[in-house]
């Protein structure tokens, strides 16, 4: 008696498990909770999936609040997470993947067949109820596979959100730097215009050589062309930032700060970056889940290689001369020509493809970390060199030249020549500072959207880091500075007034 009950209990447990698996329902958040958690933990920002009018009103109110003041880098990222329509479209992938998961977890619908036939002295009725047994038996495995795919989609969506945040940071840095460079180019152009007009007057008075006059005119013409290019680059960079933030209409009239954030006084200490990236990058986690899903699919292919279709049906027939006929029907595909070897071989090839892609993703991630860290270190050292060495020295030279000009020991054209030398230094510092913030963004993205938790500890010695700059691009070692570091390097050019009388020294040089 006990032996008879054991198979019955096992059958009941299997049926209960299948029924439980078939009760899969939609979640309340649709899988978006993981994306929101990632945005909060790694970016310190809020991610919102806009689906209702109430959501749109809340997003619009929050956006207007952020745009009511000069836009900061973090504000730009937050606006992008709220308004970027491409990102909102990627959130829909969560709903599609969850629908596939729910569909995979539900029992297949049974089939019903009804037929009625008649002849001269009677008629017959045939009724058949059938259900695909194979789909029922493989329901738990199919549900687990779709669950892995859903988790993979959540990771990929979170990674897409981090990519939008990184691209917005880059667009912000480029936009602010472009506007800063355009303003400085306008100052250079005004200075060159004043110098060219003064040179023309002195040339007409016969106190300036033709060569010196041509030099001033050439510098003015070049500065005017440079200003036009700088303004166009500023417009292009600003529009890219606008697209990333998903703004239009009156929202495009936002205000950017006059300059980029200052360079940090010390570079954070970063250790074991490759290991941190392997544990933190979402694309690696998604590739790993995909490989596990393919492996499970291979197991399913092997289990069903011989039986591709198995249906069981209940028959209830009636004929006038025979009465009722009851029974059952089993439909099985006979593996006469196809033994399933091609299907198994295809699944194995797909698994090897997924495994190799996972390995390549990890290799690429390690290389990206090393490359981005090298660029980060080099850009920091170059920007620090400009801040502590180049710009302070140029400021000393400019101050001394201005004193000599005020003491009538230097001509106005010597002052303008010094301002031309200062242009390269200031533009170099703007570019170096821009490169640093871009490199920091690339490093964060290569590590999975954030720096290690201990990255806020200043690095006392760069040699203690686990990754060093490439020998081909050695770090700049600052020499003893002639003056203290300049936190806010001068971004102005002395503009000579055309109406000013030339100094005695300029008359003698002109002659």
Rosetta blueprint (number, residue, H / E / L):
1 X L
2 X H
3 X H
4 X H
5 X H
6 X H
7 X H
8 X H
9 X H
10 X H
11 X H
12 X H
13 X H
14 X H
15 X H
16 X H
17 X H
18 X H
19 X H
20 X H
21 X H
22 X L
23 X L
24 X L
25 X L
26 X L
27 X L
28 X L
29 X L
30 X L
31 X L
32 X H
33 X H
34 X H
35 X H
36 X H
37 X H
38 X H
39 X H
40 X H
41 X H
42 X H
43 X H
44 X L
45 X L
46 X L
47 X L
48 X L
49 X L
50 X L
51 X L
52 X L
53 X H
54 X H
55 X H
56 X H
57 X H
58 X H
59 X H
60 X H
61 X H
62 X H
63 X H
64 X H
65 X H
66 X H
67 X H
68 X L
69 X L
70 X L
71 X E
72 X L
73 X H
74 X H
75 X H
76 X H
77 X H
78 X H
79 X H
80 X H
81 X H
82 X H
83 X H
84 X L
85 X H
86 X H
87 X H
88 X H
89 X H
90 X H
91 X H
92 X H
93 X H
94 X H
95 X H
96 X H
97 X H
98 X H
99 X H
100 X H
101 X H
102 X H
103 X H
104 X H
105 X L
106 X L
107 X L
108 X L
109 X L
110 X L
111 X E
112 X E
113 X E
114 X E
115 X E
116 X E
117 X E
118 X E
119 X E
120 X L
121 X L
122 X E
123 X E
124 X E
125 X E
126 X E
127 X E
128 X E
129 X E
130 X E
131 X E
132 X E
133 X H
134 X H
135 X H
136 X H
137 X H
138 X L
139 X H
140 X H
141 X H
142 X H
143 X H
144 X H
145 X H
146 X H
147 X H
148 X H
149 X H
150 X H
151 X H
152 X H
153 X H
154 X H
155 X H
156 X H
157 X H
158 X H
159 X H
160 X H
161 X H
162 X H
163 X H
164 X H
165 X H
166 X H
167 X H
168 X H
169 X H
170 X H
171 X H
172 X H
173 X H
174 X H
175 X H
176 X H
177 X H
178 X H
179 X H
180 X H
181 X H
182 X H
183 X H
184 X H
185 X H
186 X H
187 X H
188 X H
189 X H
190 X H
191 X H
192 X H
193 X H
194 X H
195 X H
196 X H
197 X H
198 X H
199 X H
200 X H
201 X H
202 X H
203 X H
204 X H
205 X L
206 X L
207 X L
208 X L
209 X L
210 X H
211 X H
212 X H
213 X H
214 X H
215 X H
216 X H
217 X H
218 X H
219 X H
220 X H
221 X H
222 X H
223 X H
224 X H
225 X H
226 X H
227 X H
228 X H
229 X H
230 X H
231 X H
232 X H
233 X H
234 X H
235 X H
236 X H
237 X H
238 X H
239 X H
240 X H
241 X H
242 X H
243 X H
244 X H
245 X H
246 X L
247 X L
248 X L
249 X H
250 X H
251 X H
252 X H
253 X L
254 X L
255 X L
256 X E
257 X L
258 X L
259 X L
260 X L
261 X L
262 X L
263 X L
264 X L
265 X L
266 X L
267 X L
268 X E
269 X L
270 X L
271 X L
272 X L
273 X H
274 X H
275 X H
276 X H
277 X H
278 X H
279 X H
280 X H
281 X L
282 X H
283 X H
284 X H
285 X H
286 X H
287 X H
288 X H
289 X H
290 X H
291 X H
292 X H
293 X H
294 X H
295 X H
296 X H
297 X H
298 X H
299 X H
300 X H
301 X H
302 X H
303 X H
304 X L
305 X L
306 X L
307 X L
308 X L
309 X L
310 X E
311 X E
312 X E
313 X E
314 X E
315 X E
316 X E
317 X E
318 X E
319 X E
320 X L
321 X L
322 X L
323 X E
324 X E
325 X E
326 X E
327 X E
328 X E
329 X E
330 X E
331 X E
332 X E
333 X L
334 X L
335 X L
336 X L
337 X L
338 X L
339 X L
340 X L
341 X H
342 X H
343 X H
344 X H
345 X H
346 X H
347 X H
348 X H
349 X H
350 X H
351 X H
352 X H
353 X H
354 X H
355 X H
356 X H
357 X H
358 X H
359 X H
360 X H
361 X H
362 X H
363 X H
364 X H
365 X H
366 X H
367 X H
368 X H
369 X H
370 X H
371 X H
372 X H
373 X H
374 X H
375 X H
376 X H
377 X H
378 X H
379 X H
380 X H
381 X H
382 X H
383 X H
384 X H
385 X H
386 X H
387 X H
388 X H
389 X H
390 X H
391 X H
392 X H
393 X H
394 X H
395 X H
396 X H
397 X H
398 X H
399 X H
400 X H
401 X H
402 X H
403 X H
404 X H
405 X H
406 X H
407 X L
408 X L
409 X L
410 X L
411 X L
412 X H
413 X H
414 X H
415 X H
416 X H
417 X H
418 X H
419 X H
420 X H
421 X H
422 X H
423 X H
424 X H
425 X H
426 X H
427 X H
428 X H
429 X H
430 X H
431 X H
432 X H
433 X H
434 X H
435 X H
436 X H
437 X H
438 X H
439 X H
440 X H
441 X H
442 X H
443 X H
444 X H
445 X H
446 X H
447 X L
448 X L
449 X L
450 X L
451 X L
452 X L
453 X H
454 X H
455 X H
456 X H
457 X L
458 X E
459 X L
460 X L
461 X L
462 X H
463 X H
464 X H
465 X L
466 X L
467 X L
468 X L
469 X L
470 X L
471 X H
472 X H
473 X H
474 X L
475 X L
476 X L
477 X L
478 X L
479 X L
480 X L
481 X L
482 X L
483 X L
484 X L
485 X L
486 X L
487 X L
488 X L
489 X L
490 X L
491 X L
492 X L
493 X L
494 X L
495 X L
496 X L
497 X L
498 X L
499 X L
500 X L
501 X L
502 X L
503 X L
504 X H
505 X H
506 X H
507 X H
508 X H
509 X H
510 X H
511 X L
